[in-house]
Amino acid sequence: MRSFLSEYDLPGGEDFDDLMADLADVCIADTGMDDALGLLQEYGILFKVLPESDKFSHLYAELDNHARKWVLRGHTKDGEAVRSFKRQ
């Protein structure tokens, strides 16, 4: 994700570390792709062609699936604990 987003220039001296931390917060809070895209727009990143947005969607889904979620009591979406939690 970092290498993909580093290809874009952040206006106003924004920092990629801040962007990555904010994206991680979106994943942890489980607020969804719309919030992630809104965050990118706030940082001045807009995708001009479909392959760019597809690549971001894939990378975001990977990050989101491996982030520990508050709503899942600290588990990840792809973790075994989640599957057993849902069965209860």
mmCIF file as gemmi writes it, N, C-alpha and C atoms, coordinates in Angstrom:
data_model
loop_
_atom_site.group_PDB
_atom_site.id
_atom_site.type_symbol
_atom_site.label_atom_id
_atom_site.label_alt_id
_atom_site.label_comp_id
_atom_site.label_asym_id
_atom_site.label_entity_id
_atom_site.label_seq_id
_atom_site.pdbx_PDB_ins_code
_atom_site.Cartn_x
_atom_site.Cartn_y
_atom_site.Cartn_z
_atom_site.occupancy
_atom_site.B_iso_or_equiv
_atom_site.pdbx_formal_charge
_atom_site.auth_seq_id
_atom_site.auth_asym_id
_atom_site.pdbx_PDB_model_num
ATOM 1 N N . MET Axp A 1 ? 0.833 -1.184 0 1 0 ? 1 A 1
ATOM 2 C CA . MET Axp A 1 ? 0 0 0 1 0 ? 1 A 1
ATOM 3 C C . MET Axp A 1 ? 0.879 1.25 0 1 0 ? 1 A 1
ATOM 4 N N . ARG Axp A 2 ? 1.888 1.255 0.865 1 0 ? 2 A 1
ATOM 5 C CA . ARG Axp A 2 ? 2.76 2.428 0.963 1 0 ? 2 A 1
ATOM 6 C C . ARG Axp A 2 ? 3.447 2.719 -0.363 1 0 ? 2 A 1
ATOM 7 N N . SER Axp A 3 ? 3.983 1.693 -1.011 1 0 ? 3 A 1
ATOM 8 C CA . SER Axp A 3 ? 4.697 1.924 -2.272 1 0 ? 3 A 1
ATOM 9 C C . SER Axp A 3 ? 3.734 2.395 -3.36 1 0 ? 3 A 1
ATOM 10 N N . PHE Axp A 4 ? 2.514 1.875 -3.356 1 0 ? 4 A 1
ATOM 11 C CA . PHE Axp A 4 ? 1.516 2.311 -4.334 1 0 ? 4 A 1
ATOM 12 C C . PHE Axp A 4 ? 1.157 3.779 -4.119 1 0 ? 4 A 1
ATOM 13 N N . LEU Axp A 5 ? 0.866 4.157 -2.889 1 0 ? 5 A 1
ATOM 14 C CA . LEU Axp A 5 ? 0.453 5.533 -2.611 1 0 ? 5 A 1
ATOM 15 C C . LEU Axp A 5 ? 1.606 6.523 -2.703 1 0 ? 5 A 1
ATOM 16 N N . SER Axp A 6 ? 2.839 6.05 -2.522 1 0 ? 6 A 1
ATOM 17 C CA . SER Axp A 6 ? 3.978 6.969 -2.595 1 0 ? 6 A 1
ATOM 18 C C . SER Axp A 6 ? 4.216 7.485 -4.012 1 0 ? 6 A 1
ATOM 19 N N . GLU Axp A 7 ? 3.556 6.878 -4.996 1 0 ? 7 A 1
ATOM 20 C CA . GLU Axp A 7 ? 3.659 7.367 -6.374 1 0 ? 7 A 1
ATOM 21 C C . GLU Axp A 7 ? 2.882 8.661 -6.577 1 0 ? 7 A 1
ATOM 22 N N . TYR Axp A 8 ? 2.046 9.026 -5.615 1 0 ? 8 A 1
ATOM 23 C CA . TYR Axp A 8 ? 1.239 10.238 -5.698 1 0 ? 8 A 1
ATOM 24 C C . TYR Axp A 8 ? 1.871 11.333 -4.85 1 0 ? 8 A 1
ATOM 25 N N . ASP Axp A 9 ? 1.756 12.565 -5.336 1 0 ? 9 A 1
ATOM 26 C CA . ASP Axp A 9 ? 2.266 13.708 -4.583 1 0 ? 9 A 1
ATOM 27 C C . ASP Axp A 9 ? 1.193 14.185 -3.616 1 0 ? 9 A 1
ATOM 28 N N . LEU Axp A 10 ? 1.589 14.371 -2.365 1 0 ? 10 A 1
ATOM 29 C CA . LEU Axp A 10 ? 0.669 14.901 -1.373 1 0 ? 10 A 1
ATOM 30 C C . LEU Axp A 10 ? 0.85 16.409 -1.296 1 0 ? 10 A 1
ATOM 31 N N . PRO Axp A 11 ? -0.204 17.166 -1.536 1 0 ? 11 A 1
ATOM 32 C CA . PRO Axp A 11 ? -0.083 18.627 -1.493 1 0 ? 11 A 1
ATOM 33 C C . PRO Axp A 11 ? 0.016 19.135 -0.056 1 0 ? 11 A 1
ATOM 34 N N . GLY Axp A 12 ? 0.547 20.307 0.08 1 0 ? 12 A 1
ATOM 35 C CA . GLY Axp A 12 ? 0.582 20.98 1.373 1 0 ? 12 A 1
ATOM 36 C C . GLY Axp A 12 ? 1.478 20.344 2.414 1 0 ? 12 A 1
ATOM 37 N N . GLY Axp A 13 ? 2.477 19.621 1.988 1 0 ? 13 A 1
ATOM 38 C CA . GLY Axp A 13 ? 3.415 19.043 2.937 1 0 ? 13 A 1
ATOM 39 C C . GLY Axp A 13 ? 2.853 17.916 3.788 1 0 ? 13 A 1
ATOM 40 N N . GLU Axp A 14 ? 1.773 17.302 3.33 1 0 ? 14 A 1
ATOM 41 C CA . GLU Axp A 14 ? 1.215 16.159 4.068 1 0 ? 14 A 1
ATOM 42 C C . GLU Axp A 14 ? 2.237 15.029 4.095 1 0 ? 14 A 1
ATOM 43 N N . ASP Axp A 15 ? 2.144 14.189 5.096 1 0 ? 15 A 1
ATOM 44 C CA . ASP Axp A 15 ? 3.116 13.122 5.31 1 0 ? 15 A 1
ATOM 45 C C . ASP Axp A 15 ? 2.484 11.758 5.032 1 0 ? 15 A 1
ATOM 46 N N . PHE Axp A 16 ? 3.212 10.888 4.332 1 0 ? 16 A 1
ATOM 47 C CA . PHE Axp A 16 ? 2.698 9.555 4.02 1 0 ? 16 A 1
ATOM 48 C C . PHE Axp A 16 ? 2.493 8.721 5.282 1 0 ? 16 A 1
ATOM 49 N N . ASP Axp A 17 ? 3.316 8.95 6.293 1 0 ? 17 A 1
ATOM 50 C CA . ASP Axp A 17 ? 3.128 8.215 7.545 1 0 ? 17 A 1
ATOM 51 C C . ASP Axp A 17 ? 1.782 8.557 8.177 1 0 ? 17 A 1
ATOM 52 N N . ASP Axp A 18 ? 1.408 9.841 8.108 1 0 ? 18 A 1
ATOM 53 C CA . ASP Axp A 18 ? 0.103 10.251 8.63 1 0 ? 18 A 1
ATOM 54 C C . ASP Axp A 18 ? -1.026 9.617 7.825 1 0 ? 18 A 1
ATOM 55 N N . LEU Axp A 19 ? -0.875 9.597 6.509 1 0 ? 19 A 1
ATOM 56 C CA . LEU Axp A 19 ? -1.886 8.979 5.647 1 0 ? 19 A 1
ATOM 57 C C . LEU Axp A 19 ? -2.038 7.499 5.972 1 0 ? 19 A 1
ATOM 58 N N . MET Axp A 20 ? -0.927 6.797 6.103 1 0 ? 20 A 1
ATOM 59 C CA . MET Axp A 20 ? -0.983 5.367 6.404 1 0 ? 20 A 1
ATOM 60 C C . MET Axp A 20 ? -1.607 5.123 7.782 1 0 ? 20 A 1
ATOM 61 N N . ALA Axp A 21 ? -1.287 5.958 8.748 1 0 ? 21 A 1
ATOM 62 C CA . ALA Axp A 21 ? -1.883 5.82 10.083 1 0 ? 21 A 1
ATOM 63 C C . ALA Axp A 21 ? -3.385 6.062 10.032 1 0 ? 21 A 1
ATOM 64 N N . ASP Axp A 22 ? -3.796 7.058 9.257 1 0 ? 22 A 1
ATOM 65 C CA . ASP Axp A 22 ? -5.227 7.338 9.123 1 0 ? 22 A 1
ATOM 66 C C . ASP Axp A 22 ? -5.952 6.202 8.405 1 0 ? 22 A 1
ATOM 67 N N . LEU Axp A 23 ? -5.324 5.615 7.392 1 0 ? 23 A 1
ATOM 68 C CA . LEU Axp A 23 ? -5.93 4.465 6.712 1 0 ? 23 A 1
ATOM 69 C C . LEU Axp A 23 ? -6.042 3.273 7.657 1 0 ? 23 A 1
ATOM 70 N N . ALA Axp A 24 ? -5.042 3.079 8.493 1 0 ? 24 A 1
ATOM 71 C CA . ALA Axp A 24 ? -5.103 1.997 9.482 1 0 ? 24 A 1
ATOM 72 C C . ALA Axp A 24 ? -6.254 2.231 10.459 1 0 ? 24 A 1
ATOM 73 N N . ASP Axp A 25 ? -6.461 3.484 10.854 1 0 ? 25 A 1
ATOM 74 C CA . ASP Axp A 25 ? -7.579 3.807 11.747 1 0 ? 25 A 1
ATOM 75 C C . ASP Axp A 25 ? -8.919 3.497 11.098 1 0 ? 25 A 1
ATOM 76 N N . VAL Axp A 26 ? -9.043 3.789 9.803 1 0 ? 26 A 1
ATOM 77 C CA . VAL Axp A 26 ? -10.275 3.475 9.076 1 0 ? 26 A 1
ATOM 78 C C . VAL Axp A 26 ? -10.515 1.968 9.098 1 0 ? 26 A 1
ATOM 79 N N . CYS Axp A 27 ? -9.464 1.194 8.915 1 0 ? 27 A 1
ATOM 80 C CA . CYS Axp A 27 ? -9.594 -0.269 8.946 1 0 ? 27 A 1
ATOM 81 C C . CYS Axp A 27 ? -9.976 -0.764 10.333 1 0 ? 27 A 1
ATOM 82 N N . ILE Axp A 28 ? -9.31 -0.262 11.354 1 0 ? 28 A 1
ATOM 83 C CA . ILE Axp A 28 ? -9.577 -0.703 12.724 1 0 ? 28 A 1
ATOM 84 C C . ILE Axp A 28 ? -11.004 -0.368 13.134 1 0 ? 28 A 1
ATOM 85 N N . ALA Axp A 29 ? -11.461 0.826 12.766 1 0 ? 29 A 1
ATOM 86 C CA . ALA Axp A 29 ? -12.82 1.244 13.109 1 0 ? 29 A 1
ATOM 87 C C . ALA Axp A 29 ? -13.864 0.573 12.225 1 0 ? 29 A 1
ATOM 88 N N . ASP Axp A 30 ? -13.421 -0.068 11.142 1 0 ? 30 A 1
ATOM 89 C CA . ASP Axp A 30 ? -14.298 -0.794 10.222 1 0 ? 30 A 1
ATOM 90 C C . ASP Axp A 30 ? -15.379 0.113 9.635 1 0 ? 30 A 1
ATOM 91 N N . THR Axp A 31 ? -14.955 1.305 9.181 1 0 ? 31 A 1
ATOM 92 C CA . THR Axp A 31 ? -15.915 2.259 8.634 1 0 ? 31 A 1
ATOM 93 C C . THR Axp A 31 ? -16.095 2.139 7.129 1 0 ? 31 A 1
ATOM 94 N N . GLY Axp A 32 ? -15.271 1.339 6.472 1 0 ? 32 A 1
ATOM 95 C CA . GLY Axp A 32 ? -15.525 1.001 5.079 1 0 ? 32 A 1
ATOM 96 C C . GLY Axp A 32 ? -14.712 1.748 4.043 1 0 ? 32 A 1
ATOM 97 N N . MET Axp A 33 ? -14.886 1.263 2.816 1 0 ? 33 A 1
ATOM 98 C CA . MET Axp A 33 ? -14.154 1.788 1.661 1 0 ? 33 A 1
ATOM 99 C C . MET Axp A 33 ? -14.499 3.251 1.387 1 0 ? 33 A 1
ATOM 100 N N . ASP Axp A 34 ? -15.754 3.642 1.596 1 0 ? 34 A 1
ATOM 101 C CA . ASP Axp A 34 ? -16.133 5.034 1.343 1 0 ? 34 A 1
ATOM 102 C C . ASP Axp A 34 ? -15.324 5.994 2.204 1 0 ? 34 A 1
ATOM 103 N N . ASP Axp A 35 ? -15.131 5.645 3.466 1 0 ? 35 A 1
ATOM 104 C CA . ASP Axp A 35 ? -14.322 6.497 4.341 1 0 ? 35 A 1
ATOM 105 C C . ASP Axp A 35 ? -12.862 6.513 3.911 1 0 ? 35 A 1
ATOM 106 N N . ALA Axp A 36 ? -12.361 5.371 3.453 1 0 ? 36 A 1
ATOM 107 C CA . ALA Axp A 36 ? -10.971 5.309 2.979 1 0 ? 36 A 1
ATOM 108 C C . ALA Axp A 36 ? -10.79 6.199 1.754 1 0 ? 36 A 1
ATOM 109 N N . LEU Axp A 37 ? -11.737 6.143 0.831 1 0 ? 37 A 1
ATOM 110 C CA . LEU Axp A 37 ? -11.651 6.986 -0.367 1 0 ? 37 A 1
ATOM 111 C C . LEU Axp A 37 ? -11.811 8.461 -0.015 1 0 ? 37 A 1
ATOM 112 N N . GLY Axp A 38 ? -12.68 8.76 0.936 1 0 ? 38 A 1
ATOM 113 C CA . GLY Axp A 38 ? -12.828 10.136 1.405 1 0 ? 38 A 1
ATOM 114 C C . GLY Axp A 38 ? -11.546 10.653 2.036 1 0 ? 38 A 1
ATOM 115 N N . LEU Axp A 39 ? -10.882 9.79 2.768 1 0 ? 39 A 1
ATOM 116 C CA . LEU Axp A 39 ? -9.602 10.147 3.381 1 0 ? 39 A 1
ATOM 117 C C . LEU Axp A 39 ? -8.558 10.461 2.316 1 0 ? 39 A 1
ATOM 118 N N . LEU Axp A 40 ? -8.495 9.619 1.288 1 0 ? 40 A 1
ATOM 119 C CA . LEU Axp A 40 ? -7.553 9.885 0.193 1 0 ? 40 A 1
ATOM 120 C C . LEU Axp A 40 ? -7.848 11.229 -0.456 1 0 ? 40 A 1
ATOM 121 N N . GLN Axp A 41 ? -9.122 11.525 -0.628 1 0 ? 41 A 1
ATOM 122 C CA . GLN Axp A 41 ? -9.499 12.803 -1.23 1 0 ? 41 A 1
ATOM 123 C C . GLN Axp A 41 ? -9.062 13.965 -0.332 1 0 ? 41 A 1
ATOM 124 N N . GLU Axp A 42 ? -9.207 13.809 0.978 1 0 ? 42 A 1
ATOM 125 C CA . GLU Axp A 42 ? -8.746 14.844 1.909 1 0 ? 42 A 1
ATOM 126 C C . GLU Axp A 42 ? -7.241 15.073 1.788 1 0 ? 42 A 1
ATOM 127 N N . TYR Axp A 43 ? -6.501 14.012 1.52 1 0 ? 43 A 1
ATOM 128 C CA . TYR Axp A 43 ? -5.051 14.115 1.347 1 0 ? 43 A 1
ATOM 129 C C . TYR Axp A 43 ? -4.667 14.544 -0.07 1 0 ? 43 A 1
ATOM 130 N N . GLY Axp A 44 ? -5.648 14.718 -0.942 1 0 ? 44 A 1
ATOM 131 C CA . GLY Axp A 44 ? -5.38 15.191 -2.29 1 0 ? 44 A 1
ATOM 132 C C . GLY Axp A 44 ? -5.063 14.107 -3.297 1 0 ? 44 A 1
ATOM 133 N N . ILE Axp A 45 ? -5.397 12.862 -2.984 1 0 ? 45 A 1
ATOM 134 C CA . ILE Axp A 45 ? -5.148 11.758 -3.913 1 0 ? 45 A 1
ATOM 135 C C . ILE Axp A 45 ? -6.451 11.393 -4.607 1 0 ? 45 A 1
ATOM 136 N N . LEU Axp A 46 ? -6.455 11.549 -5.913 1 0 ? 46 A 1
ATOM 137 C CA . LEU Axp A 46 ? -7.604 11.173 -6.734 1 0 ? 46 A 1
ATOM 138 C C . LEU Axp A 46 ? -7.118 10.249 -7.837 1 0 ? 46 A 1
ATOM 139 N N . PHE Axp A 47 ? -7.83 9.164 -8.039 1 0 ? 47 A 1
ATOM 140 C CA . PHE Axp A 47 ? -7.46 8.218 -9.089 1 0 ? 47 A 1
ATOM 141 C C . PHE Axp A 47 ? -8.081 8.668 -10.402 1 0 ? 47 A 1
ATOM 142 N N . LYS Axp A 48 ? -7.248 8.715 -11.444 1 0 ? 48 A 1
ATOM 143 C CA . LYS Axp A 48 ? -7.705 9.219 -12.738 1 0 ? 48 A 1
ATOM 144 C C . LYS Axp A 48 ? -8.148 8.111 -13.685 1 0 ? 48 A 1
ATOM 145 N N . VAL Axp A 49 ? -7.653 6.9 -13.476 1 0 ? 49 A 1
ATOM 146 C CA . VAL Axp A 49 ? -8.021 5.78 -14.353 1 0 ? 49 A 1
ATOM 147 C C . VAL Axp A 49 ? -8.456 4.594 -13.497 1 0 ? 49 A 1
ATOM 148 N N . LEU Axp A 50 ? -9.275 3.749 -14.083 1 0 ? 50 A 1
ATOM 149 C CA . LEU Axp A 50 ? -9.85 2.614 -13.369 1 0 ? 50 A 1
ATOM 150 C C . LEU Axp A 50 ? -8.813 1.653 -12.788 1 0 ? 50 A 1
ATOM 151 N N . PRO Axp A 51 ? -7.738 1.319 -13.511 1 0 ? 51 A 1
ATOM 152 C CA . PRO Axp A 51 ? -6.759 0.397 -12.911 1 0 ? 51 A 1
ATOM 153 C C . PRO Axp A 51 ? -6.157 0.907 -11.596 1 0 ? 51 A 1
ATOM 154 N N . GLU Axp A 52 ? -6.009 2.222 -11.462 1 0 ? 52 A 1
ATOM 155 C CA . GLU Axp A 52 ? -5.496 2.78 -10.209 1 0 ? 52 A 1
ATOM 156 C C . GLU Axp A 52 ? -6.469 2.527 -9.063 1 0 ? 52 A 1
ATOM 157 N N . SER Axp A 53 ? -7.748 2.777 -9.304 1 0 ? 53 A 1
ATOM 158 C CA . SER Axp A 53 ? -8.735 2.565 -8.246 1 0 ? 53 A 1
ATOM 159 C C . SER Axp A 53 ? -8.906 1.083 -7.937 1 0 ? 53 A 1
ATOM 160 N N . ASP Axp A 54 ? -8.805 0.238 -8.957 1 0 ? 54 A 1
ATOM 161 C CA . ASP Axp A 54 ? -8.865 -1.211 -8.73 1 0 ? 54 A 1
ATOM 162 C C . ASP Axp A 54 ? -7.703 -1.676 -7.864 1 0 ? 54 A 1
ATOM 163 N N . LYS Axp A 55 ? -6.517 -1.174 -8.153 1 0 ? 55 A 1
ATOM 164 C CA . LYS Axp A 55 ? -5.328 -1.542 -7.38 1 0 ? 55 A 1
ATOM 165 C C . LYS Axp A 55 ? -5.487 -1.102 -5.928 1 0 ? 55 A 1
ATOM 166 N N . PHE Axp A 56 ? -5.963 0.134 -5.72 1 0 ? 56 A 1
ATOM 167 C CA . PHE Axp A 56 ? -6.178 0.602 -4.353 1 0 ? 56 A 1
ATOM 168 C C . PHE Axp A 56 ? -7.225 -0.253 -3.649 1 0 ? 56 A 1
ATOM 169 N N . SER Axp A 57 ? -8.306 -0.577 -4.338 1 0 ? 57 A 1
ATOM 170 C CA . SER Axp A 57 ? -9.362 -1.404 -3.738 1 0 ? 57 A 1
ATOM 171 C C . SER Axp A 57 ? -8.815 -2.745 -3.277 1 0 ? 57 A 1
ATOM 172 N N . HIS Axp A 58 ? -7.988 -3.354 -4.105 1 0 ? 58 A 1
ATOM 173 C CA . HIS Axp A 58 ? -7.385 -4.637 -3.748 1 0 ? 58 A 1
ATOM 174 C C . HIS Axp A 58 ? -6.467 -4.486 -2.531 1 0 ? 58 A 1
ATOM 175 N N . LEU Axp A 59 ? -5.612 -3.473 -2.55 1 0 ? 59 A 1
ATOM 176 C CA . LEU Axp A 59 ? -4.683 -3.253 -1.437 1 0 ? 59 A 1
ATOM 177 C C . LEU Axp A 59 ? -5.425 -2.908 -0.148 1 0 ? 59 A 1
ATOM 178 N N . TYR Axp A 60 ? -6.479 -2.099 -0.279 1 0 ? 60 A 1
ATOM 179 C CA . TYR Axp A 60 ? -7.258 -1.74 0.904 1 0 ? 60 A 1
ATOM 180 C C . TYR Axp A 60 ? -7.956 -2.972 1.482 1 0 ? 60 A 1
ATOM 181 N N . ALA Axp A 61 ? -8.498 -3.821 0.622 1 0 ? 61 A 1
ATOM 182 C CA . ALA Axp A 61 ? -9.164 -5.041 1.091 1 0 ? 61 A 1
ATOM 183 C C . ALA Axp A 61 ? -8.182 -5.938 1.84 1 0 ? 61 A 1
ATOM 184 N N . GLU Axp A 62 ? -6.956 -6.044 1.33 1 0 ? 62 A 1
ATOM 185 C CA . GLU Axp A 62 ? -5.93 -6.838 2.014 1 0 ? 62 A 1
ATOM 186 C C . GLU Axp A 62 ? -5.614 -6.244 3.39 1 0 ? 62 A 1
ATOM 187 N N . LEU Axp A 63 ? -5.425 -4.933 3.433 1 0 ? 63 A 1
ATOM 188 C CA . LEU Axp A 63 ? -5.144 -4.262 4.702 1 0 ? 63 A 1
ATOM 189 C C . LEU Axp A 63 ? -6.312 -4.434 5.667 1 0 ? 63 A 1
ATOM 190 N N . ASP Axp A 64 ? -7.515 -4.258 5.164 1 0 ? 64 A 1
ATOM 191 C CA . ASP Axp A 64 ? -8.715 -4.36 5.985 1 0 ? 64 A 1
ATOM 192 C C . ASP Axp A 64 ? -8.901 -5.776 6.539 1 0 ? 64 A 1
ATOM 193 N N . ASN Axp A 65 ? -8.616 -6.778 5.741 1 0 ? 65 A 1
ATOM 194 C CA . ASN Axp A 65 ? -8.78 -8.168 6.185 1 0 ? 65 A 1
ATOM 195 C C . ASN Axp A 65 ? -7.778 -8.568 7.257 1 0 ? 65 A 1
ATOM 196 N N . HIS Axp A 66 ? -6.652 -7.869 7.317 1 0 ? 66 A 1
ATOM 197 C CA . HIS Axp A 66 ? -5.618 -8.227 8.288 1 0 ? 66 A 1
ATOM 198 C C . HIS Axp A 66 ? -5.543 -7.269 9.475 1 0 ? 66 A 1
ATOM 199 N N . ALA Axp A 67 ? -6.412 -6.264 9.49 1 0 ? 67 A 1
ATOM 200 C CA . ALA Axp A 67 ? -6.425 -5.306 10.601 1 0 ? 67 A 1
ATOM 201 C C . ALA Axp A 67 ? -7.26 -5.865 11.754 1 0 ? 67 A 1
ATOM 202 N N . ARG Axp A 68 ? -6.777 -5.67 12.96 1 0 ? 68 A 1
ATOM 203 C CA . ARG Axp A 68 ? -7.54 -6.096 14.141 1 0 ? 68 A 1
ATOM 204 C C . ARG Axp A 68 ? -8.664 -5.088 14.363 1 0 ? 68 A 1
ATOM 205 N N . LYS Axp A 69 ? -9.889 -5.591 14.436 1 0 ? 69 A 1
ATOM 206 C CA . LYS Axp A 69 ? -11.083 -4.736 14.491 1 0 ? 69 A 1
ATOM 207 C C . LYS Axp A 69 ? -11.603 -4.6 15.915 1 0 ? 69 A 1
ATOM 208 N N . TRP Axp A 70 ? -12.055 -3.397 16.243 1 0 ? 70 A 1
ATOM 209 C CA . TRP Axp A 70 ? -12.701 -3.191 17.531 1 0 ? 70 A 1
ATOM 210 C C . TRP Axp A 70 ? -13.988 -4.008 17.599 1 0 ? 70 A 1
ATOM 211 N N . VAL Axp A 71 ? -14.76 -3.991 16.511 1 0 ? 71 A 1
ATOM 212 C CA . VAL Axp A 71 ? -16.048 -4.691 16.508 1 0 ? 71 A 1
ATOM 213 C C . VAL Axp A 71 ? -15.889 -6.204 16.582 1 0 ? 71 A 1
ATOM 214 N N . LEU Axp A 72 ? -14.705 -6.703 16.293 1 0 ? 72 A 1
ATOM 215 C CA . LEU Axp A 72 ? -14.439 -8.141 16.372 1 0 ? 72 A 1
ATOM 216 C C . LEU Axp A 72 ? -13.601 -8.482 17.605 1 0 ? 72 A 1
ATOM 217 N N . ARG Axp A 73 ? -13.61 -7.563 18.572 1 0 ? 73 A 1
ATOM 218 C CA . ARG Axp A 73 ? -12.891 -7.76 19.839 1 0 ? 73 A 1
ATOM 219 C C . ARG Axp A 73 ? -11.402 -8.029 19.626 1 0 ? 73 A 1
ATOM 220 N N . GLY Axp A 74 ? -10.826 -7.313 18.694 1 0 ? 74 A 1
ATOM 221 C CA . GLY Axp A 74 ? -9.391 -7.412 18.449 1 0 ? 74 A 1
ATOM 222 C C . GLY Axp A 74 ? -8.968 -8.484 17.468 1 0 ? 74 A 1
ATOM 223 N N . HIS Axp A 75 ? -9.93 -9.169 16.887 1 0 ? 75 A 1
ATOM 224 C CA . HIS Axp A 75 ? -9.602 -10.198 15.9 1 0 ? 75 A 1
ATOM 225 C C . HIS Axp A 75 ? -9.618 -9.601 14.495 1 0 ? 75 A 1
ATOM 226 N N . THR Axp A 76 ? -9.032 -10.334 13.555 1 0 ? 76 A 1
ATOM 227 C CA . THR Axp A 76 ? -9.047 -9.91 12.158 1 0 ? 76 A 1
ATOM 228 C C . THR Axp A 76 ? -10.21 -10.576 11.439 1 0 ? 76 A 1
ATOM 229 N N . LYS Axp A 77 ? -10.603 -9.999 10.31 1 0 ? 77 A 1
ATOM 230 C CA . LYS Axp A 77 ? -11.698 -10.58 9.529 1 0 ? 77 A 1
ATOM 231 C C . LYS Axp A 77 ? -11.361 -11.971 9.023 1 0 ? 77 A 1
ATOM 232 N N . ASP Axp A 78 ? -10.108 -12.213 8.732 1 0 ? 78 A 1
ATOM 233 C CA . ASP Axp A 78 ? -9.745 -13.51 8.167 1 0 ? 78 A 1
ATOM 234 C C . ASP Axp A 78 ? -9.268 -14.502 9.224 1 0 ? 78 A 1
ATOM 235 N N . GLY Axp A 79 ? -9.349 -14.131 10.491 1 0 ? 79 A 1
ATOM 236 C CA . GLY Axp A 79 ? -8.868 -15.011 11.554 1 0 ? 79 A 1
ATOM 237 C C . GLY Axp A 79 ? -9.837 -16.13 11.89 1 0 ? 79 A 1
ATOM 238 N N . GLU Axp A 80 ? -9.299 -17.209 12.356 1 0 ? 80 A 1
ATOM 239 C CA . GLU Axp A 80 ? -10.115 -18.364 12.755 1 0 ? 80 A 1
ATOM 240 C C . GLU Axp A 80 ? -11.028 -18.001 13.92 1 0 ? 80 A 1
ATOM 241 N N . ALA Axp A 81 ? -10.561 -17.144 14.808 1 0 ? 81 A 1
ATOM 242 C CA . ALA Axp A 81 ? -11.375 -16.757 15.959 1 0 ? 81 A 1
ATOM 243 C C . ALA Axp A 81 ? -12.667 -16.082 15.523 1 0 ? 81 A 1
ATOM 244 N N . VAL Axp A 82 ? -12.619 -15.355 14.416 1 0 ? 82 A 1
ATOM 245 C CA . VAL Axp A 82 ? -13.813 -14.692 13.91 1 0 ? 82 A 1
ATOM 246 C C . VAL Axp A 82 ? -14.826 -15.728 13.447 1 0 ? 82 A 1
ATOM 247 N N . ARG Axp A 83 ? -14.356 -16.736 12.752 1 0 ? 83 A 1
ATOM 248 C CA . ARG Axp A 83 ? -15.272 -17.769 12.269 1 0 ? 83 A 1
ATOM 249 C C . ARG Axp A 83 ? -15.946 -18.483 13.434 1 0 ? 83 A 1
ATOM 250 N N . SER Axp A 84 ? -15.202 -18.758 14.481 1 0 ? 84 A 1
ATOM 251 C CA . SER Axp A 84 ? -15.807 -19.424 15.632 1 0 ? 84 A 1
ATOM 252 C C . SER Axp A 84 ? -16.714 -18.465 16.403 1 0 ? 84 A 1
ATOM 253 N N . PHE Axp A 85 ? -16.364 -17.186 16.435 1 0 ? 85 A 1
ATOM 254 C CA . PHE Axp A 85 ? -17.182 -16.18 17.103 1 0 ? 85 A 1
ATOM 255 C C . PHE Axp A 85 ? -18.53 -16.047 16.404 1 0 ? 85 A 1
ATOM 256 N N . LYS Axp A 86 ? -18.542 -16.088 15.082 1 0 ? 86 A 1
ATOM 257 C CA . LYS Axp A 86 ? -19.776 -15.95 14.316 1 0 ? 86 A 1
ATOM 258 C C . LYS Axp A 86 ? -20.681 -17.164 14.485 1 0 ? 86 A 1
ATOM 259 N N . ARG Axp A 87 ? -20.102 -18.325 14.754 1 0 ? 87 A 1
ATOM 260 C CA . ARG Axp A 87 ? -20.902 -19.54 14.92 1 0 ? 87 A 1
ATOM 261 C C . ARG Axp A 87 ? -21.674 -19.544 16.229 1 0 ? 87 A 1
ATOM 262 N N . GLN Axp A 88 ? -21.238 -18.768 17.201 1 0 ? 88 A 1
ATOM 263 C CA . GLN Axp A 88 ? -21.879 -18.784 18.525 1 0 ? 88 A 1
ATOM 264 C C . GLN Axp A 88 ? -23.185 -18.052 18.532 1 0 ? 88 A 1
